[in-house]
Amino acid sequence: MKIDYSTPGLIRGDNRGAIALTKNTKDHSKVKHIDIRHHYIRELLQSGIIKFEQVSSADNLADLFTKSLPRDHHHQLLSALNIH
C-alpha cells in the first residue's frame, strides 16, 4: 500500500480538555499520575506526525458509533460519512 505521509494525520475531537492535555500538561495538576509512556501522543503531535482539530459535539462523527442519537441527527451524521 502506498500511503502518502507528507501531511499529518488529522484527529478530530470534541473534548477540549483532552486536546489541551496533548499540547501542555504544566497547568493540569490532576494528570501527574499519568505514566510517561502515555505521553506518546504528545510526541507525535510535536513532531508533526499528527494534528488535532476541535469539532463541535454536533459535528462529531464518532458520536454516530458511540451514542444514541435523535433520528434526524443520526441521519445527518450518516450523510456526512456518505452512508445512505
Disulfide bonds with the S-S distance in Angstrom:
none
